[in-house]
Amino acid sequence: MAAERSDFLARYCGVYEASPWVAEGVWPAVEARSITDLDGLAEAMRAAVDGAGRDAQLKLIRAHPELASRARMADASVREQSGAGLDQCSPEEFEAFQRLNGLYNARFGFPFIVAVKGLTRTDILAAFRARLDNDPRTELDTALAQIHRIAGFRLQDLGFPDR
């Protein structure tokens, strides 16, 4: 089963940004076949994150790149941001993203997280501005909900492991 475990981890460790502990934590249930489909895998991963405690959750949130950033990021994040056109910002849009990234990070202590799939740059900027008014607890919960959406999209792309 070691090869199967390593295959599973290689495939699913990136579902939650730079947080392989999520996939590692659900592997025993996958191996025991108590997780039998993609929905079950998504729910188990979500439960692992939700039960991890605030420190682990903050580390997970902080592992995400800023939007419209020129920093290095995971391939999945590059594809997702590119799909939303964040690599094609006008100078004004790029400046707005940089300004909002700074304001948001200063207010909450972590990067703004939104599942960009299906959103335009205008949608994302509007969400950014609206969420700056949230209280810290609401925003932490919102960031985690968005991370779960991102993970759901990534899992859909990967599918369930073949046996």
VMD Tcl script that builds the backbone (N, CA, C; Angstrom):
set m [mol new atoms 489]
animate dup $m
set s [atomselect $m all]
$s set {name element resname resid chain x y z} {
  {N N MET 1 A 0.811 -1.208 0.000}
  {CA C MET 1 A 0.000 0.000 0.000}
  {C C MET 1 A 0.853 1.271 0.000}
  {N N ALA 2 A 2.159 1.150 0.225}
  {CA C ALA 2 A 3.013 2.340 0.278}
  {C C ALA 2 A 2.976 3.098 -1.039}
  {N N ALA 3 A 3.021 2.368 -2.151}
  {CA C ALA 3 A 2.976 3.040 -3.451}
  {C C ALA 3 A 1.634 3.729 -3.640}
  {N N GLU 4 A 0.555 3.075 -3.203}
  {CA C GLU 4 A -0.769 3.662 -3.331}
  {C C GLU 4 A -0.861 4.943 -2.490}
  {N N ARG 5 A -0.296 4.907 -1.288}
  {CA C ARG 5 A -0.296 6.091 -0.424}
  {C C ARG 5 A 0.490 7.221 -1.084}
  {N N SER 6 A 1.662 6.898 -1.591}
  {CA C SER 6 A 2.479 7.945 -2.210}
  {C C SER 6 A 1.794 8.504 -3.463}
  {N N ASP 7 A 1.110 7.657 -4.216}
  {CA C ASP 7 A 0.356 8.137 -5.385}
  {C C ASP 7 A -0.773 9.072 -4.952}
  {N N PHE 8 A -1.488 8.670 -3.906}
  {CA C PHE 8 A -2.583 9.492 -3.392}
  {C C PHE 8 A -2.064 10.849 -2.939}
  {N N LEU 9 A -0.989 10.832 -2.155}
  {CA C LEU 9 A -0.451 12.092 -1.643}
  {C C LEU 9 A 0.098 12.960 -2.766}
  {N N ALA 10 A 0.746 12.355 -3.745}
  {CA C ALA 10 A 1.257 13.134 -4.872}
  {C C ALA 10 A 0.111 13.821 -5.610}
  {N N ARG 11 A -0.997 13.133 -5.709}
  {CA C ARG 11 A -2.145 13.663 -6.451}
  {C C ARG 11 A -2.915 14.722 -5.669}
  {N N TYR 12 A -3.076 14.541 -4.353}
  {CA C TYR 12 A -4.001 15.379 -3.579}
  {C C TYR 12 A -3.353 16.342 -2.583}
  {N N CYS 13 A -2.042 16.310 -2.424}
  {CA C CYS 13 A -1.403 17.204 -1.453}
  {C C CYS 13 A -1.578 18.681 -1.788}
  {N N GLY 14 A -1.787 19.015 -3.054}
  {CA C GLY 14 A -1.941 20.412 -3.445}
  {C C GLY 14 A -3.366 20.917 -3.444}
  {N N VAL 15 A -4.309 20.078 -3.055}
  {CA C VAL 15 A -5.712 20.504 -3.053}
  {C C VAL 15 A -5.901 21.687 -2.098}
  {N N TYR 16 A -5.311 21.591 -0.926}
  {CA C TYR 16 A -5.296 22.710 0.019}
  {C C TYR 16 A -3.894 23.303 -0.041}
  {N N GLU 17 A -3.816 24.531 -0.468}
  {CA C GLU 17 A -2.574 25.238 -0.790}
  {C C GLU 17 A -1.469 25.001 0.242}
  {N N ALA 18 A -0.367 24.414 -0.215}
  {CA C ALA 18 A 0.834 24.213 0.607}
  {C C ALA 18 A 0.522 23.599 1.965}
  {N N SER 19 A -0.485 22.717 1.996}
  {CA C SER 19 A -0.903 22.098 3.252}
  {C C SER 19 A -1.119 20.599 3.057}
  {N N PRO 20 A -0.029 19.864 2.828}
  {CA C PRO 20 A -0.164 18.427 2.580}
  {C C PRO 20 A -0.770 17.667 3.749}
  {N N TRP 21 A -0.757 18.251 4.933}
  {CA C TRP 21 A -1.316 17.595 6.111}
  {C C TRP 21 A -2.792 17.249 5.937}
  {N N VAL 22 A -3.490 17.986 5.066}
  {CA C VAL 22 A -4.910 17.703 4.863}
  {C C VAL 22 A -5.057 16.346 4.168}
  {N N ALA 23 A -4.358 16.162 3.051}
  {CA C ALA 23 A -4.416 14.877 2.337}
  {C C ALA 23 A -3.858 13.752 3.196}
  {N N GLU 24 A -2.778 14.038 3.911}
  {CA C GLU 24 A -2.191 13.015 4.783}
  {C C GLU 24 A -3.180 12.574 5.851}
  {N N GLY 25 A -3.963 13.529 6.355}
  {CA C GLY 25 A -4.923 13.221 7.408}
  {C C GLY 25 A -6.093 12.367 6.960}
  {N N VAL 26 A -6.467 12.444 5.692}
  {CA C VAL 26 A -7.608 11.652 5.208}
  {C C VAL 26 A -7.173 10.328 4.598}
  {N N TRP 27 A -5.879 10.148 4.352}
  {CA C TRP 27 A -5.408 8.918 3.730}
  {C C TRP 27 A -5.883 7.651 4.452}
  {N N PRO 28 A -5.805 7.564 5.789}
  {CA C PRO 28 A -6.245 6.329 6.435}
  {C C PRO 28 A -7.692 5.948 6.092}
  {N N ALA 29 A -8.571 6.918 5.972}
  {CA C ALA 29 A -9.963 6.619 5.614}
  {C C ALA 29 A -10.082 6.191 4.157}
  {N N VAL 30 A -9.254 6.762 3.300}
  {CA C VAL 30 A -9.248 6.338 1.901}
  {C C VAL 30 A -8.729 4.902 1.817}
  {N N GLU 31 A -7.648 4.647 2.522}
  {CA C GLU 31 A -7.049 3.308 2.510}
  {C C GLU 31 A -8.027 2.259 3.048}
  {N N ALA 32 A -8.779 2.626 4.082}
  {CA C ALA 32 A -9.755 1.707 4.678}
  {C C ALA 32 A -11.031 1.610 3.843}
  {N N ARG 33 A -11.091 2.397 2.795}
  {CA C ARG 33 A -12.240 2.431 1.878}
  {C C ARG 33 A -13.516 2.935 2.551}
  {N N SER 34 A -13.369 3.735 3.589}
  {CA C SER 34 A -14.550 4.373 4.178}
  {C C SER 34 A -14.894 5.659 3.435}
  {N N ILE 35 A -13.987 6.108 2.599}
  {CA C ILE 35 A -14.267 7.195 1.649}
  {C C ILE 35 A -14.305 6.528 0.282}
  {N N THR 36 A -15.455 6.641 -0.376}
  {CA C THR 36 A -15.645 5.881 -1.614}
  {C C THR 36 A -15.910 6.732 -2.844}
  {N N ASP 37 A -16.017 8.046 -2.644}
  {CA C ASP 37 A -16.286 8.898 -3.807}
  {C C ASP 37 A -15.725 10.289 -3.565}
  {N N LEU 38 A -15.819 11.114 -4.606}
  {CA C LEU 38 A -15.253 12.458 -4.547}
  {C C LEU 38 A -15.931 13.324 -3.487}
  {N N ASP 39 A -17.243 13.198 -3.350}
  {CA C ASP 39 A -17.941 13.980 -2.318}
  {C C ASP 39 A -17.449 13.605 -0.927}
  {N N GLY 40 A -17.251 12.315 -0.695}
  {CA C GLY 40 A -16.742 11.866 0.598}
  {C C GLY 40 A -15.336 12.366 0.863}
  {N N LEU 41 A -14.510 12.374 -0.176}
  {CA C LEU 41 A -13.144 12.887 -0.033}
  {C C LEU 41 A -13.168 14.375 0.279}
  {N N ALA 42 A -14.011 15.110 -0.434}
  {CA C ALA 42 A -14.120 16.561 -0.193}
  {C C ALA 42 A -14.584 16.832 1.237}
  {N N GLU 43 A -15.577 16.090 1.705}
  {CA C GLU 43 A -16.098 16.283 3.061}
  {C C GLU 43 A -15.051 15.930 4.112}
  {N N ALA 44 A -14.317 14.856 3.882}
  {CA C ALA 44 A -13.273 14.466 4.843}
  {C C ALA 44 A -12.172 15.513 4.909}
  {N N MET 45 A -11.782 16.039 3.763}
  {CA C MET 45 A -10.737 17.075 3.751}
  {C C MET 45 A -11.244 18.338 4.439}
  {N N ARG 46 A -12.483 18.697 4.162}
  {CA C ARG 46 A -13.076 19.875 4.802}
  {C C ARG 46 A -13.094 19.693 6.323}
  {N N ALA 47 A -13.511 18.516 6.769}
  {CA C ALA 47 A -13.574 18.240 8.206}
  {C C ALA 47 A -12.180 18.304 8.840}
  {N N ALA 48 A -11.175 17.842 8.123}
  {CA C ALA 48 A -9.806 17.909 8.640}
  {C C ALA 48 A -9.387 19.354 8.869}
  {N N VAL 49 A -9.711 20.222 7.922}
  {CA C VAL 49 A -9.372 21.644 8.054}
  {C C VAL 49 A -10.196 22.286 9.168}
  {N N ASP 50 A -11.498 22.030 9.163}
  {CA C ASP 50 A -12.370 22.652 10.156}
  {C C ASP 50 A -12.022 22.224 11.577}
  {N N GLY 51 A -11.504 21.020 11.734}
  {CA C GLY 51 A -11.143 20.534 13.057}
  {C C GLY 51 A -9.698 20.755 13.453}
  {N N ALA 52 A -8.956 21.422 12.602}
  {CA C ALA 52 A -7.513 21.557 12.822}
  {C C ALA 52 A -7.128 22.588 13.872}
  {N N GLY 53 A -7.999 23.467 14.221}
  {CA C GLY 53 A -7.663 24.524 15.169}
  {C C GLY 53 A -7.235 25.793 14.463}
  {N N ARG 54 A -7.348 26.885 15.168}
  {CA C ARG 54 A -7.126 28.198 14.567}
  {C C ARG 54 A -5.709 28.393 14.034}
  {N N ASP 55 A -4.693 27.937 14.745}
  {CA C ASP 55 A -3.318 28.135 14.275}
  {C C ASP 55 A -3.091 27.460 12.925}
  {N N ALA 56 A -3.543 26.225 12.788}
  {CA C ALA 56 A -3.386 25.510 11.523}
  {C C ALA 56 A -4.209 26.178 10.420}
  {N N GLN 57 A -5.386 26.661 10.766}
  {CA C GLN 57 A -6.233 27.341 9.781}
  {C C GLN 57 A -5.584 28.635 9.306}
  {N N LEU 58 A -5.026 29.395 10.224}
  {CA C LEU 58 A -4.343 30.628 9.832}
  {C C LEU 58 A -3.127 30.326 8.956}
  {N N LYS 59 A -2.399 29.279 9.280}
  {CA C LYS 59 A -1.252 28.896 8.457}
  {C C LYS 59 A -1.718 28.526 7.047}
  {N N LEU 60 A -2.820 27.799 6.948}
  {CA C LEU 60 A -3.393 27.442 5.653}
  {C C LEU 60 A -3.799 28.699 4.873}
  {N N ILE 61 A -4.479 29.614 5.517}
  {CA C ILE 61 A -4.893 30.850 4.849}
  {C C ILE 61 A -3.666 31.623 4.372}
  {N N ARG 62 A -2.684 31.725 5.230}
  {CA C ARG 62 A -1.479 32.495 4.890}
  {C C ARG 62 A -0.625 31.822 3.823}
  {N N ALA 63 A -0.886 30.551 3.541}
  {CA C ALA 63 A -0.159 29.851 2.473}
  {C C ALA 63 A -0.638 30.280 1.086}
  {N N HIS 64 A -1.785 30.949 1.012}
  {CA C HIS 64 A -2.328 31.377 -0.279}
  {C C HIS 64 A -1.641 32.658 -0.762}
  {N N PRO 65 A -1.447 32.744 -2.066}
  {CA C PRO 65 A -0.820 33.955 -2.616}
  {C C PRO 65 A -1.804 35.114 -2.671}
  {N N GLU 66 A -1.255 36.310 -2.666}
  {CA C GLU 66 A -2.110 37.477 -2.891}
  {C C GLU 66 A -2.608 37.450 -4.327}
  {N N LEU 67 A -3.769 38.038 -4.535}
  {CA C LEU 67 A -4.325 38.092 -5.877}
  {C C LEU 67 A -3.594 39.123 -6.727}
  {N N ALA 68 A -3.438 38.787 -8.005}
  {CA C ALA 68 A -2.759 39.651 -8.977}
  {C C ALA 68 A -1.336 39.974 -8.536}
  {N N SER 69 A -0.732 39.027 -7.850}
  {CA C SER 69 A 0.633 39.201 -7.371}
  {C C SER 69 A 1.608 38.675 -8.413}
  {N N ARG 70 A 2.789 39.192 -8.372}
  {CA C ARG 70 A 3.839 38.684 -9.263}
  {C C ARG 70 A 4.750 37.704 -8.524}
  {N N ALA 71 A 4.331 37.365 -7.302}
  {CA C ALA 71 A 5.111 36.414 -6.501}
  {C C ALA 71 A 4.953 35.009 -7.064}
  {N N ARG 72 A 5.915 34.162 -6.748}
  {CA C ARG 72 A 5.820 32.750 -7.151}
  {C C ARG 72 A 4.666 32.112 -6.403}
  {N N MET 73 A 3.928 31.252 -7.108}
  {CA C MET 73 A 2.813 30.555 -6.480}
  {C C MET 73 A 2.667 29.177 -7.095}
  {N N ALA 74 A 1.881 28.344 -6.445}
  {CA C ALA 74 A 1.648 26.987 -6.926}
  {C C ALA 74 A 1.015 27.019 -8.313}
  {N N ASP 75 A 1.292 25.981 -9.103}
  {CA C ASP 75 A 0.747 25.908 -10.463}
  {C C ASP 75 A -0.767 26.047 -10.477}
  {N N ALA 76 A -1.457 25.422 -9.522}
  {CA C ALA 76 A -2.918 25.512 -9.481}
  {C C ALA 76 A -3.353 26.961 -9.278}
  {N N SER 77 A -2.662 27.694 -8.427}
  {CA C SER 77 A -3.004 29.103 -8.198}
  {C C SER 77 A -2.737 29.937 -9.443}
  {N N VAL 78 A -1.655 29.654 -10.128}
  {CA C VAL 78 A -1.349 30.370 -11.375}
  {C C VAL 78 A -2.482 30.155 -12.370}
  {N N ARG 79 A -2.909 28.899 -12.564}
  {CA C ARG 79 A -3.994 28.588 -13.500}
  {C C ARG 79 A -5.294 29.278 -13.087}
  {N N GLU 80 A -5.607 29.230 -11.805}
  {CA C GLU 80 A -6.856 29.820 -11.323}
  {C C GLU 80 A -6.858 31.332 -11.510}
  {N N GLN 81 A -5.768 31.989 -11.132}
  {CA C GLN 81 A -5.715 33.437 -11.284}
  {C C GLN 81 A -5.693 33.834 -12.756}
  {N N SER 82 A -4.988 33.073 -13.560}
  {CA C SER 82 A -4.948 33.346 -14.992}
  {C C SER 82 A -6.332 33.171 -15.610}
  {N N GLY 83 A -7.055 32.136 -15.169}
  {CA C GLY 83 A -8.404 31.893 -15.671}
  {C C GLY 83 A -9.357 33.040 -15.384}
  {N N ALA 84 A -9.099 33.778 -14.324}
  {CA C ALA 84 A -9.911 34.945 -13.978}
  {C C ALA 84 A -9.351 36.225 -14.596}
  {N N GLY 85 A -8.292 36.095 -15.380}
  {CA C GLY 85 A -7.710 37.250 -16.050}
  {C C GLY 85 A -6.848 38.121 -15.158}
  {N N LEU 86 A -6.431 37.592 -14.012}
  {CA C LEU 86 A -5.631 38.416 -13.104}
  {C C LEU 86 A -4.214 38.643 -13.612}
  {N N ASP 87 A -3.826 37.900 -14.621}
  {CA C ASP 87 A -2.522 38.121 -15.243}
  {C C ASP 87 A -2.618 39.130 -16.397}
  {N N GLN 88 A -3.804 39.696 -16.592}
  {CA C GLN 88 A -4.029 40.654 -17.677}
  {C C GLN 88 A -4.591 41.972 -17.159}
  {N N CYS 89 A -4.294 42.311 -15.933}
  {CA C CYS 89 A -4.797 43.541 -15.331}
  {C C CYS 89 A -4.252 44.766 -16.055}
  {N N SER 90 A -5.111 45.761 -16.175}
  {CA C SER 90 A -4.635 47.064 -16.634}
  {C C SER 90 A -3.765 47.638 -15.515}
  {N N PRO 91 A -2.963 48.657 -15.813}
  {CA C PRO 91 A -2.171 49.261 -14.732}
  {C C PRO 91 A -3.042 49.746 -13.569}
  {N N GLU 92 A -4.216 50.266 -13.876}
  {CA C GLU 92 A -5.122 50.754 -12.828}
  {C C GLU 92 A -5.654 49.596 -11.981}
  {N N GLU 93 A -6.029 48.498 -12.641}
  {CA C GLU 93 A -6.507 47.337 -11.908}
  {C C GLU 93 A -5.390 46.746 -11.049}
  {N N PHE 94 A -4.212 46.655 -11.614}
  {CA C PHE 94 A -3.080 46.103 -10.857}
  {C C PHE 94 A -2.817 46.953 -9.618}
  {N N GLU 95 A -2.853 48.264 -9.770}
  {CA C GLU 95 A -2.647 49.165 -8.628}
  {C C GLU 95 A -3.747 48.954 -7.594}
  {N N ALA 96 A -4.991 48.790 -8.050}
  {CA C ALA 96 A -6.109 48.568 -7.117}
  {C C ALA 96 A -5.910 47.260 -6.345}
  {N N PHE 97 A -5.507 46.205 -7.042}
  {CA C PHE 97 A -5.252 44.940 -6.357}
  {C C PHE 97 A -4.134 45.094 -5.334}
  {N N GLN 98 A -3.061 45.761 -5.692}
  {CA C GLN 98 A -1.945 45.925 -4.763}
  {C C GLN 98 A -2.357 46.746 -3.542}
  {N N ARG 99 A -3.116 47.803 -3.775}
  {CA C ARG 99 A -3.581 48.645 -2.664}
  {C C ARG 99 A -4.511 47.850 -1.742}
  {N N LEU 100 A -5.465 47.123 -2.343}
  {CA C LEU 100 A -6.414 46.347 -1.549}
  {C C LEU 100 A -5.717 45.180 -0.830}
  {N N ASN 101 A -4.750 44.546 -1.486}
  {CA C ASN 101 A -3.973 43.502 -0.808}
  {C C ASN 101 A -3.341 44.060 0.455}
  {N N GLY 102 A -2.743 45.248 0.352}
  {CA C GLY 102 A -2.097 45.864 1.512}
  {C C GLY 102 A -3.086 46.209 2.610}
  {N N LEU 103 A -4.211 46.813 2.252}
  {CA C LEU 103 A -5.230 47.169 3.244}
  {C C LEU 103 A -5.795 45.933 3.932}
  {N N TYR 104 A -6.089 44.940 3.144}
  {CA C TYR 104 A -6.688 43.714 3.669}
  {C C TYR 104 A -5.719 43.012 4.621}
  {N N ASN 105 A -4.484 42.843 4.180}
  {CA C ASN 105 A -3.483 42.173 5.007}
  {C C ASN 105 A -3.243 42.934 6.308}
  {N N ALA 106 A -3.212 44.249 6.232}
  {CA C ALA 106 A -3.020 45.053 7.442}
  {C C ALA 106 A -4.194 44.890 8.402}
  {N N ARG 107 A -5.395 44.787 7.871}
  {CA C ARG 107 A -6.596 44.666 8.722}
  {C C ARG 107 A -6.741 43.272 9.330}
  {N N PHE 108 A -6.481 42.227 8.535}
  {CA C PHE 108 A -6.789 40.871 8.982}
  {C C PHE 108 A -5.563 39.998 9.277}
  {N N GLY 109 A -4.409 40.356 8.751}
  {CA C GLY 109 A -3.207 39.581 9.020}
  {C C GLY 109 A -3.042 38.352 8.135}
  {N N PHE 110 A -3.794 38.297 7.063}
  {CA C PHE 110 A -3.680 37.213 6.086}
  {C C PHE 110 A -4.182 37.720 4.741}
  {N N PRO 111 A -3.835 37.014 3.661}
  {CA C PRO 111 A -4.235 37.482 2.333}
  {C C PRO 111 A -5.725 37.272 2.073}
  {N N PHE 112 A -6.267 38.107 1.218}
  {CA C PHE 112 A -7.651 37.982 0.765}
  {C C PHE 112 A -7.788 36.698 -0.045}
  {N N ILE 113 A -8.772 35.883 0.312}
  {CA C ILE 113 A -9.000 34.616 -0.375}
  {C C ILE 113 A -10.390 34.647 -1.003}
  {N N VAL 114 A -10.434 34.345 -2.286}
  {CA C VAL 114 A -11.709 34.162 -2.972}
  {C C VAL 114 A -11.496 33.109 -4.052}
  {N N ALA 115 A -12.477 32.253 -4.223}
  {CA C ALA 115 A -12.436 31.267 -5.305}
  {C C ALA 115 A -12.739 32.031 -6.593}
  {N N VAL 116 A -11.725 32.250 -7.398}
  {CA C VAL 116 A -11.856 33.141 -8.552}
  {C C VAL 116 A -12.545 32.504 -9.752}
  {N N LYS 117 A -12.722 31.193 -9.740}
  {CA C LYS 117 A -13.328 30.510 -10.879}
  {C C LYS 117 A -14.718 31.090 -11.166}
  {N N GLY 118 A -14.909 31.529 -12.396}
  {CA C GLY 118 A -16.180 32.097 -12.813}
  {C C GLY 118 A -16.338 33.576 -12.512}
  {N N LEU 119 A -15.342 34.191 -11.891}
  {CA C LEU 119 A -15.411 35.611 -11.553}
  {C C LEU 119 A -14.559 36.431 -12.518}
  {N N THR 120 A -14.951 37.679 -12.693}
  {CA C THR 120 A -14.156 38.628 -13.475}
  {C C THR 120 A -13.298 39.449 -12.523}
  {N N ARG 121 A -12.373 40.192 -13.076}
  {CA C ARG 121 A -11.556 41.086 -12.243}
  {C C ARG 121 A -12.455 42.080 -11.509}
  {N N THR 122 A -13.482 42.575 -12.176}
  {CA C THR 122 A -14.424 43.522 -11.558}
  {C C THR 122 A -15.144 42.869 -10.379}
  {N N ASP 123 A -15.598 41.621 -10.558}
  {CA C ASP 123 A -16.259 40.889 -9.467}
  {C C ASP 123 A -15.327 40.748 -8.266}
  {N N ILE 124 A -14.089 40.396 -8.553}
  {CA C ILE 124 A -13.120 40.145 -7.485}
  {C C ILE 124 A -12.807 41.433 -6.736}
  {N N LEU 125 A -12.618 42.518 -7.460}
  {CA C LEU 125 A -12.357 43.801 -6.808}
  {C C LEU 125 A -13.548 44.234 -5.950}
  {N N ALA 126 A -14.762 44.002 -6.429}
  {CA C ALA 126 A -15.958 44.349 -5.651}
  {C C ALA 126 A -16.025 43.525 -4.366}
  {N N ALA 127 A -15.716 42.229 -4.463}
  {CA C ALA 127 A -15.714 41.375 -3.272}
  {C C ALA 127 A -14.641 41.830 -2.286}
  {N N PHE 128 A -13.491 42.184 -2.816}
  {CA C PHE 128 A -12.388 42.686 -2.003}
  {C C PHE 128 A -12.868 43.884 -1.181}
  {N N ARG 129 A -13.457 44.853 -1.873}
  {CA C ARG 129 A -13.896 46.090 -1.199}
  {C C ARG 129 A -14.973 45.805 -0.161}
  {N N ALA 130 A -15.923 44.946 -0.501}
  {CA C ALA 130 A -17.026 44.639 0.418}
  {C C ALA 130 A -16.526 43.925 1.669}
  {N N ARG 131 A -15.611 43.001 1.494}
  {CA C ARG 131 A -15.152 42.198 2.630}
  {C C ARG 131 A -14.206 42.944 3.551}
  {N N LEU 132 A -13.655 44.049 3.119}
  {CA C LEU 132 A -12.817 44.860 4.009}
  {C C LEU 132 A -13.601 45.356 5.222}
  {N N ASP 133 A -14.929 45.428 5.103}
  {CA C ASP 133 A -15.777 45.897 6.206}
  {C C ASP 133 A -16.130 44.792 7.202}
  {N N ASN 134 A -15.796 43.543 6.892}
  {CA C ASN 134 A -16.110 42.436 7.799}
  {C C ASN 134 A -15.323 42.547 9.094}
  {N N ASP 135 A -15.879 41.958 10.156}
  {CA C ASP 135 A -15.113 41.837 11.386}
  {C C ASP 135 A -14.141 40.667 11.209}
  {N N PRO 136 A -13.077 40.611 12.017}
  {CA C PRO 136 A -12.052 39.574 11.825}
  {C C PRO 136 A -12.585 38.139 11.870}
  {N N ARG 137 A -13.488 37.807 12.763}
  {CA C ARG 137 A -14.004 36.426 12.854}
  {C C ARG 137 A -14.804 36.065 11.601}
  {N N THR 138 A -15.645 36.989 11.152}
  {CA C THR 138 A -16.420 36.743 9.930}
  {C C THR 138 A -15.485 36.543 8.755}
  {N N GLU 139 A -14.447 37.344 8.705}
  {CA C GLU 139 A -13.533 37.242 7.561}
  {C C GLU 139 A -12.712 35.958 7.612}
  {N N LEU 140 A -12.325 35.524 8.779}
  {CA C LEU 140 A -11.634 34.240 8.901}
  {C C LEU 140 A -12.551 33.116 8.398}
  {N N ASP 141 A -13.806 33.125 8.833}
  {CA C ASP 141 A -14.755 32.109 8.389}
  {C C ASP 141 A -14.990 32.190 6.883}
  {N N THR 142 A -15.072 33.398 6.348}
  {CA C THR 142 A -15.280 33.586 4.911}
  {C C THR 142 A -14.076 33.085 4.127}
  {N N ALA 143 A -12.878 33.392 4.607}
  {CA C ALA 143 A -11.662 32.916 3.936}
  {C C ALA 143 A -11.630 31.393 3.906}
  {N N LEU 144 A -11.973 30.752 5.018}
  {CA C LEU 144 A -11.988 29.287 5.053}
  {C C LEU 144 A -13.051 28.716 4.116}
  {N N ALA 145 A -14.215 29.345 4.073}
  {CA C ALA 145 A -15.261 28.885 3.147}
  {C C ALA 145 A -14.786 29.002 1.702}
  {N N GLN 146 A -14.078 30.068 1.383}
  {CA C GLN 146 A -13.550 30.237 0.031}
  {C C GLN 146 A -12.458 29.214 -0.265}
  {N N ILE 147 A -11.645 28.895 0.719}
  {CA C ILE 147 A -10.610 27.871 0.548}
  {C C ILE 147 A -11.270 26.523 0.265}
  {N N HIS 148 A -12.345 26.221 0.959}
  {CA C HIS 148 A -13.057 24.970 0.694}
  {C C HIS 148 A -13.628 24.956 -0.735}
  {N N ARG 149 A -14.111 26.100 -1.218}
  {CA C ARG 149 A -14.600 26.174 -2.611}
  {C C ARG 149 A -13.456 25.908 -3.590}
  {N N ILE 150 A -12.320 26.535 -3.331}
  {CA C ILE 150 A -11.140 26.326 -4.185}
  {C C ILE 150 A -10.772 24.839 -4.184}
  {N N ALA 151 A -10.740 24.243 -2.998}
  {CA C ALA 151 A -10.411 22.821 -2.894}
  {C C ALA 151 A -11.421 21.973 -3.656}
  {N N GLY 152 A -12.683 22.338 -3.592}
  {CA C GLY 152 A -13.713 21.607 -4.333}
  {C C GLY 152 A -13.472 21.646 -5.830}
  {N N PHE 153 A -13.118 22.820 -6.335}
  {CA C PHE 153 A -12.808 22.936 -7.766}
  {C C PHE 153 A -11.587 22.094 -8.130}
  {N N ARG 154 A -10.578 22.134 -7.277}
  {CA C ARG 154 A -9.364 21.354 -7.546}
  {C C ARG 154 A -9.662 19.858 -7.517}
  {N N LEU 155 A -10.495 19.430 -6.575}
  {CA C LEU 155 A -10.856 18.018 -6.511}
  {C C LEU 155 A -11.650 17.592 -7.753}
  {N N GLN 156 A -12.532 18.440 -8.219}
  {CA C GLN 156 A -13.284 18.124 -9.434}
  {C C GLN 156 A -12.324 17.908 -10.604}
  {N N ASP 157 A -11.307 18.734 -10.673}
  {CA C ASP 157 A -10.315 18.584 -11.752}
  {C C ASP 157 A -9.526 17.283 -11.627}
  {N N LEU 158 A -9.254 16.864 -10.402}
  {CA C LEU 158 A -8.455 15.670 -10.167}
  {C C LEU 158 A -9.259 14.373 -10.227}
  {N N GLY 159 A -10.515 14.428 -9.826}
  {CA C GLY 159 A -11.331 13.228 -9.776}
  {C C GLY 159 A -10.969 12.354 -8.593}
  {N N PHE 160 A -11.690 11.234 -8.472}
  {CA C PHE 160 A -11.463 10.300 -7.375}
  {C C PHE 160 A -10.432 9.269 -7.789}
  {N N PRO 161 A -9.579 8.825 -6.866}
  {CA C PRO 161 A -8.522 7.883 -7.264}
  {C C PRO 161 A -9.079 6.554 -7.751}
  {N N ASP 162 A -8.483 6.045 -8.803}
  {CA C ASP 162 A -8.835 4.730 -9.308}
  {C C ASP 162 A -8.222 3.680 -8.402}
  {N N ARG 163 A -8.885 2.577 -8.289}
  {CA C ARG 163 A -8.383 1.464 -7.456}
  {C C ARG 163 A -8.029 0.314 -8.356}
}
mol reanalyze $m
mol bondsrecalc $m
mol representation Tube
mol addrep $m
